[in-house]
């Protein structure tokens, strides 16, 4: 199935960018819903959404990509939006799914960009797809969980991830009573959500209501073995981290840097978990040079 979503305004003479939504058969009766700003641009970046969320292409990303003549592609992780749910999926499985999406869209080589829970999945693509992935940018990404209690330090509301580390039953039991803790965001985050990133709040809210099992599965995947080693990520990686992030604290960025062979850190001391997304345009510049 293919349909055109609402058009996005685009700078730089590109007119209006139409997001094409396409359901792609993966095999085993599964479908992945992909989002694409369409052919015509030689540089491709695959966006990985956070938790909860869908791959719907948000206006600030579309505008930044169009202004840089970048084709932006995304997909709904299994269980979100229009993608078939998969139980017991690990982070590494994202590489196979993105490989199928890229093949279906006629894309060979591409860079990947992920925010928050999208960060591990972006790294998975670089580890699993080898030379097809030219570069990775991760914003506010968690590091692999190794059982160290310090992994949770600095998180304003670690209850869901702590429960996930104890297993599916503990995490699922929490779902019925959990509510978002506003202490996770700083003032700059709320400003971003009231301004350019309004669509992010709406998308995350809808995804959380409609796909609670997918959110549980994401948390289980983050706190279980990811299915690949960071040492297997051979592409250059830009780790972008807000120093004031209360959801994924800055020590996670340093944990990533210790294990990534070609990682570099861009620390934005005043940013929180959402306001750090203001770095997406420059992240796209960095990725664009590698595609």
CORRAGI-V847280 format. One record per residue. N is the residue number from 1. RES is the residue in one small letter. PSI is psi in radians with two decimals (* if undefined). NEAR is the number of other ideal C-beta (glycine too) atoms within 10 Angstrom. D_FIRST is the distance of its C-alpha to the first C-alpha in Angstrom with 2 decimals. Layout:
n:N res:RES psi:PSI near:NEAR d_first:D_FIRST
n:N res:RES psi:PSI near:NEAR d_first:D_FIRST
This chain:
n:1 res:x psi:2.43 near:9 d_first:0.00
n:2 res:x psi:2.40 near:10 d_first:3.77
n:3 res:x psi:2.72 near:9 d_first:6.80
n:4 res:x psi:2.19 near:10 d_first:10.48
n:5 res:x psi:-3.06 near:13 d_first:12.59
n:6 res:x psi:2.42 near:9 d_first:16.32
n:7 res:x psi:2.64 near:12 d_first:18.23
n:8 res:x psi:2.42 near:21 d_first:20.88
n:9 res:x psi:2.54 near:12 d_first:24.35
n:10 res:x psi:2.47 near:19 d_first:25.46
n:11 res:x psi:3.12 near:10 d_first:29.02
n:12 res:x psi:0.40 near:10 d_first:30.67
n:13 res:x psi:0.16 near:7 d_first:29.69
n:14 res:x psi:0.01 near:17 d_first:25.95
n:15 res:x psi:-2.40 near:10 d_first:25.34
n:16 res:x psi:2.31 near:11 d_first:22.36
n:17 res:x psi:2.20 near:20 d_first:19.63
n:18 res:x psi:2.14 near:15 d_first:16.07
n:19 res:x psi:2.10 near:19 d_first:13.93
n:20 res:x psi:2.23 near:18 d_first:10.43
n:21 res:x psi:2.22 near:20 d_first:8.14
n:22 res:x psi:2.31 near:17 d_first:5.65
n:23 res:x psi:2.18 near:17 d_first:5.32
n:24 res:x psi:2.21 near:20 d_first:7.77
n:25 res:x psi:2.23 near:12 d_first:9.81
n:26 res:x psi:-0.41 near:18 d_first:13.35
n:27 res:x psi:2.72 near:8 d_first:15.45
n:28 res:x psi:0.42 near:7 d_first:17.51
n:29 res:x psi:0.12 near:7 d_first:14.73
n:30 res:x psi:2.66 near:15 d_first:13.60
n:31 res:x psi:2.47 near:16 d_first:10.40
n:32 res:x psi:2.33 near:23 d_first:10.87
n:33 res:x psi:2.11 near:22 d_first:9.29
n:34 res:x psi:2.67 near:26 d_first:10.44
n:35 res:x psi:2.39 near:24 d_first:11.97
n:36 res:x psi:2.31 near:25 d_first:13.45
n:37 res:x psi:0.03 near:25 d_first:16.08
n:38 res:x psi:2.78 near:14 d_first:15.37
n:39 res:x psi:3.05 near:12 d_first:17.61
n:40 res:x psi:-0.25 near:8 d_first:21.17
n:41 res:x psi:2.28 near:17 d_first:22.91
n:42 res:x psi:-0.41 near:10 d_first:24.43
n:43 res:x psi:2.26 near:20 d_first:24.89
n:44 res:x psi:2.34 near:25 d_first:22.04
n:45 res:x psi:2.28 near:28 d_first:22.46
n:46 res:x psi:2.13 near:29 d_first:20.24
n:47 res:x psi:2.40 near:24 d_first:20.87
n:48 res:x psi:2.07 near:28 d_first:21.48
n:49 res:x psi:2.88 near:28 d_first:21.76
n:50 res:x psi:-2.92 near:26 d_first:24.72
n:51 res:x psi:2.17 near:24 d_first:25.46
n:52 res:x psi:2.88 near:24 d_first:24.17
n:53 res:x psi:3.09 near:28 d_first:21.23
n:54 res:x psi:3.04 near:24 d_first:17.61
n:55 res:x psi:0.13 near:27 d_first:16.31
n:56 res:x psi:2.35 near:24 d_first:15.92
n:57 res:x psi:2.02 near:24 d_first:17.87
n:58 res:x psi:2.55 near:25 d_first:21.20
n:59 res:x psi:-0.77 near:17 d_first:23.15
n:60 res:x psi:-0.60 near:20 d_first:26.11
n:61 res:x psi:-0.77 near:26 d_first:24.09
n:62 res:x psi:-0.78 near:24 d_first:22.13
n:63 res:x psi:-0.77 near:20 d_first:25.49
n:64 res:x psi:-0.70 near:21 d_first:27.30
n:65 res:x psi:-0.76 near:30 d_first:24.82
n:66 res:x psi:-0.68 near:23 d_first:24.70
n:67 res:x psi:-0.28 near:15 d_first:28.47
n:68 res:x psi:0.20 near:18 d_first:28.73
n:69 res:x psi:0.75 near:13 d_first:26.30
n:70 res:x psi:2.33 near:25 d_first:24.13
n:71 res:x psi:2.14 near:22 d_first:20.40
n:72 res:x psi:2.21 near:27 d_first:19.21
n:73 res:x psi:2.57 near:25 d_first:16.47
n:74 res:x psi:3.05 near:27 d_first:15.95
n:75 res:x psi:2.74 near:30 d_first:14.17
n:76 res:x psi:2.15 near:26 d_first:14.82
n:77 res:x psi:2.68 near:33 d_first:17.46
n:78 res:x psi:2.28 near:23 d_first:17.17
n:79 res:x psi:-0.31 near:22 d_first:17.86
n:80 res:x psi:2.63 near:28 d_first:17.02
n:81 res:x psi:-2.16 near:23 d_first:14.28
n:82 res:x psi:0.22 near:18 d_first:10.97
n:83 res:x psi:2.41 near:24 d_first:12.48
n:84 res:x psi:2.39 near:16 d_first:14.31
n:85 res:x psi:2.60 near:14 d_first:18.03
n:86 res:x psi:2.16 near:17 d_first:20.50
n:87 res:x psi:2.60 near:11 d_first:24.18
n:88 res:x psi:0.52 near:10 d_first:26.87
n:89 res:x psi:2.57 near:19 d_first:24.77
n:90 res:x psi:3.04 near:18 d_first:26.97
n:91 res:x psi:-0.67 near:24 d_first:26.58
n:92 res:x psi:-0.46 near:20 d_first:26.62
n:93 res:x psi:-0.33 near:19 d_first:23.36
n:94 res:x psi:-0.54 near:31 d_first:21.56
n:95 res:x psi:-0.79 near:23 d_first:22.60
n:96 res:x psi:-0.74 near:15 d_first:20.74
n:97 res:x psi:-0.78 near:25 d_first:17.49
n:98 res:x psi:-0.60 near:28 d_first:17.89
n:99 res:x psi:-0.72 near:16 d_first:18.90
n:100 res:x psi:-0.77 near:18 d_first:15.67
n:101 res:x psi:-0.81 near:23 d_first:13.67
n:102 res:x psi:-0.74 near:22 d_first:16.24
n:103 res:x psi:-0.76 near:12 d_first:16.15
n:104 res:x psi:-0.51 near:16 d_first:12.43
n:105 res:x psi:0.04 near:20 d_first:13.14
n:106 res:x psi:0.51 near:8 d_first:16.40
n:107 res:x psi:2.26 near:18 d_first:18.67
n:108 res:x psi:-1.20 near:9 d_first:21.97
n:109 res:x psi:2.57 near:15 d_first:24.30
n:110 res:x psi:2.82 near:24 d_first:23.75
n:111 res:x psi:2.89 near:27 d_first:25.59
n:112 res:x psi:2.52 near:32 d_first:24.65
n:113 res:x psi:2.20 near:29 d_first:25.56
n:114 res:x psi:2.49 near:25 d_first:25.77
n:115 res:x psi:2.42 near:28 d_first:27.56
n:116 res:x psi:-2.12 near:25 d_first:29.31
n:117 res:x psi:-0.24 near:24 d_first:27.38
n:118 res:x psi:-0.34 near:27 d_first:25.07
n:119 res:x psi:-0.91 near:32 d_first:28.21
n:120 res:x psi:-0.65 near:27 d_first:28.67
n:121 res:x psi:-0.57 near:30 d_first:25.07
n:122 res:x psi:-0.75 near:28 d_first:25.54
n:123 res:x psi:-0.62 near:34 d_first:28.78
n:124 res:x psi:-0.67 near:30 d_first:27.19
n:125 res:x psi:-0.72 near:29 d_first:25.01
n:126 res:x psi:-0.63 near:27 d_first:28.20
n:127 res:x psi:-0.68 near:23 d_first:30.03
n:128 res:x psi:-0.36 near:22 d_first:27.50
n:129 res:x psi:0.07 near:19 d_first:26.08
n:130 res:x psi:-2.25 near:12 d_first:29.46
n:131 res:x psi:-0.15 near:10 d_first:29.78
n:132 res:x psi:-0.48 near:19 d_first:26.11
n:133 res:x psi:2.06 near:28 d_first:26.78
n:134 res:x psi:-0.39 near:20 d_first:29.37
n:135 res:x psi:2.80 near:23 d_first:30.21
n:136 res:x psi:2.38 near:31 d_first:29.56
n:137 res:x psi:2.22 near:28 d_first:30.33
n:138 res:x psi:2.27 near:30 d_first:30.62
n:139 res:x psi:2.18 near:31 d_first:31.64
n:140 res:x psi:0.74 near:31 d_first:33.41
n:141 res:x psi:2.40 near:29 d_first:32.26
n:142 res:x psi:2.70 near:23 d_first:33.97
n:143 res:x psi:2.88 near:25 d_first:35.87
n:144 res:x psi:2.48 near:20 d_first:35.81
n:145 res:x psi:2.20 near:17 d_first:37.77
n:146 res:x psi:0.25 near:10 d_first:40.84
n:147 res:x psi:-0.09 near:7 d_first:42.58
n:148 res:x psi:2.13 near:9 d_first:44.78
n:149 res:x psi:-0.42 near:8 d_first:45.37
n:150 res:x psi:-0.29 near:9 d_first:45.66
n:151 res:x psi:-0.55 near:22 d_first:41.87
n:152 res:x psi:-0.16 near:15 d_first:41.69
n:153 res:x psi:2.38 near:11 d_first:44.51
n:154 res:x psi:-0.13 near:15 d_first:43.86
n:155 res:x psi:2.22 near:20 d_first:40.77
n:156 res:x psi:-0.54 near:15 d_first:41.37
n:157 res:x psi:1.36 near:16 d_first:39.41
n:158 res:x psi:0.12 near:18 d_first:39.01
n:159 res:x psi:-0.77 near:14 d_first:38.91
n:160 res:x psi:-0.75 near:22 d_first:35.27
n:161 res:x psi:-0.63 near:20 d_first:35.56
n:162 res:x psi:-0.74 near:18 d_first:39.00
n:163 res:x psi:-0.72 near:22 d_first:37.68
n:164 res:x psi:-0.63 near:24 d_first:34.83
n:165 res:x psi:-0.39 near:20 d_first:37.50
n:166 res:x psi:-0.20 near:12 d_first:39.21
n:167 res:x psi:3.02 near:12 d_first:36.20
n:168 res:x psi:-0.76 near:16 d_first:33.34
n:169 res:x psi:-0.74 near:9 d_first:35.64
n:170 res:x psi:-0.74 near:14 d_first:37.33
n:171 res:x psi:-0.73 near:24 d_first:34.19
n:172 res:x psi:-0.63 near:16 d_first:32.52
n:173 res:x psi:-0.55 near:12 d_first:35.81
n:174 res:x psi:-0.48 near:17 d_first:35.83
n:175 res:x psi:-0.62 near:15 d_first:32.44
n:176 res:x psi:-0.36 near:7 d_first:33.93
n:177 res:x psi:-0.10 near:7 d_first:36.57
n:178 res:x psi:2.57 near:16 d_first:35.32
n:179 res:x psi:2.62 near:6 d_first:35.05
n:180 res:x psi:2.33 near:11 d_first:34.52
n:181 res:x psi:1.99 near:15 d_first:37.88
n:182 res:x psi:-0.28 near:10 d_first:38.41
n:183 res:x psi:-0.22 near:10 d_first:40.96
n:184 res:x psi:-0.37 near:18 d_first:38.15
n:185 res:x psi:2.49 near:22 d_first:37.81
n:186 res:x psi:3.04 near:21 d_first:40.53
n:187 res:x psi:-0.67 near:10 d_first:41.17
n:188 res:x psi:-0.55 near:18 d_first:39.29
n:189 res:x psi:-0.79 near:24 d_first:36.13
n:190 res:x psi:-0.64 near:15 d_first:36.43
n:191 res:x psi:-0.72 near:15 d_first:37.05
n:192 res:x psi:-0.71 near:24 d_first:33.87
n:193 res:x psi:-0.46 near:19 d_first:31.83
n:194 res:x psi:-0.24 near:10 d_first:33.58
n:195 res:x psi:-1.98 near:11 d_first:32.98
n:196 res:x psi:-0.40 near:16 d_first:30.40
n:197 res:x psi:0.53 near:23 d_first:28.48
n:198 res:x psi:-0.68 near:14 d_first:28.07
n:199 res:x psi:-0.54 near:16 d_first:24.28
n:200 res:x psi:-0.78 near:22 d_first:24.94
n:201 res:x psi:-0.77 near:14 d_first:27.04
n:202 res:x psi:-0.74 near:13 d_first:24.54
n:203 res:x psi:-0.81 near:21 d_first:21.66
n:204 res:x psi:-0.73 near:22 d_first:24.02
n:205 res:x psi:-0.79 near:13 d_first:25.45
n:206 res:x psi:-0.72 near:16 d_first:22.26
n:207 res:x psi:-0.69 near:24 d_first:21.08
n:208 res:x psi:-0.68 near:18 d_first:24.56
n:209 res:x psi:-0.70 near:9 d_first:24.63
n:210 res:x psi:-0.40 near:14 d_first:21.25
n:211 res:x psi:0.93 near:23 d_first:21.33
n:212 res:x psi:-0.58 near:16 d_first:25.05
n:213 res:x psi:-0.58 near:14 d_first:24.62
n:214 res:x psi:-0.64 near:25 d_first:22.54
n:215 res:x psi:-0.73 near:22 d_first:25.36
n:216 res:x psi:-0.78 near:22 d_first:27.87
n:217 res:x psi:-0.68 near:26 d_first:26.15
n:218 res:x psi:-0.87 near:29 d_first:26.19
n:219 res:x psi:-0.67 near:23 d_first:29.89
n:220 res:x psi:-0.69 near:22 d_first:30.69
n:221 res:x psi:-0.67 near:25 d_first:29.14
n:222 res:x psi:-0.60 near:24 d_first:31.18
n:223 res:x psi:0.10 near:24 d_first:34.41
n:224 res:x psi:2.96 near:17 d_first:34.03
n:225 res:x psi:2.31 near:13 d_first:34.39
n:226 res:x psi:-0.35 near:22 d_first:31.47
n:227 res:x psi:0.07 near:16 d_first:31.34
n:228 res:x psi:2.78 near:21 d_first:32.57
n:229 res:x psi:2.50 near:11 d_first:35.63
n:230 res:x psi:-0.45 near:21 d_first:35.66
n:231 res:x psi:-0.33 near:10 d_first:38.02
n:232 res:x psi:-0.11 near:16 d_first:35.15
n:233 res:x psi:1.75 near:24 d_first:33.53
n:234 res:x psi:-0.27 near:14 d_first:35.08
n:235 res:x psi:2.72 near:22 d_first:33.26
n:236 res:x psi:2.48 near:20 d_first:34.99
n:237 res:x psi:2.22 near:25 d_first:34.13
n:238 res:x psi:1.99 near:21 d_first:34.90
n:239 res:x psi:2.02 near:25 d_first:35.51
n:240 res:x psi:2.17 near:27 d_first:35.65
n:241 res:x psi:2.36 near:29 d_first:37.40
n:242 res:x psi:2.21 near:29 d_first:38.84
n:243 res:x psi:-0.34 near:14 d_first:42.43
n:244 res:x psi:0.28 near:20 d_first:42.34
n:245 res:x psi:2.16 near:28 d_first:39.15
n:246 res:x psi:-0.05 near:18 d_first:39.90
n:247 res:x psi:-0.90 near:25 d_first:36.69
n:248 res:x psi:1.68 near:27 d_first:36.61
n:249 res:x psi:2.87 near:23 d_first:40.18
n:250 res:x psi:-0.42 near:18 d_first:41.28
n:251 res:x psi:-0.35 near:14 d_first:42.74
n:252 res:x psi:-0.68 near:24 d_first:39.26
n:253 res:x psi:-0.73 near:27 d_first:38.93
n:254 res:x psi:-0.60 near:14 d_first:42.28
n:255 res:x psi:-0.73 near:21 d_first:41.25
n:256 res:x psi:-0.79 near:24 d_first:38.27
n:257 res:x psi:-0.57 near:16 d_first:40.59
n:258 res:x psi:-0.46 near:10 d_first:43.07
n:259 res:x psi:-0.28 near:14 d_first:40.68
n:260 res:x psi:2.20 near:24 d_first:38.43
n:261 res:x psi:-0.57 near:12 d_first:40.06
n:262 res:x psi:0.76 near:13 d_first:39.01
n:263 res:x psi:2.59 near:19 d_first:38.44
n:264 res:x psi:2.63 near:12 d_first:39.87
n:265 res:x psi:2.33 near:15 d_first:40.16
n:266 res:x psi:1.76 near:16 d_first:39.79
n:267 res:x psi:2.21 near:14 d_first:41.39
n:268 res:x psi:1.65 near:19 d_first:41.12
n:269 res:x psi:-0.57 near:9 d_first:43.96
n:270 res:x psi:-0.07 near:11 d_first:43.27
n:271 res:x psi:2.60 near:24 d_first:39.53
n:272 res:x psi:-2.68 near:25 d_first:38.01
n:273 res:x psi:-0.56 near:26 d_first:34.64
n:274 res:x psi:-0.73 near:28 d_first:32.66
n:275 res:x psi:-0.40 near:25 d_first:35.00
n:276 res:x psi:-0.33 near:28 d_first:34.68
n:277 res:x psi:-0.25 near:27 d_first:31.22
n:278 res:x psi:-0.26 near:19 d_first:33.27
n:279 res:x psi:-0.08 near:21 d_first:33.70
n:280 res:x psi:-0.75 near:23 d_first:30.05
n:281 res:x psi:-0.74 near:16 d_first:30.90
n:282 res:x psi:-0.59 near:14 d_first:33.73
n:283 res:x psi:-0.71 near:24 d_first:31.70
n:284 res:x psi:-0.65 near:23 d_first:29.23
n:285 res:x psi:-0.78 near:13 d_first:32.32
n:286 res:x psi:-0.77 near:20 d_first:33.48
n:287 res:x psi:-0.70 near:26 d_first:30.21
n:288 res:x psi:-0.63 near:17 d_first:29.79
n:289 res:x psi:-0.29 near:12 d_first:33.17
n:290 res:x psi:-0.29 near:17 d_first:32.07
n:291 res:x psi:* near:17 d_first:28.87
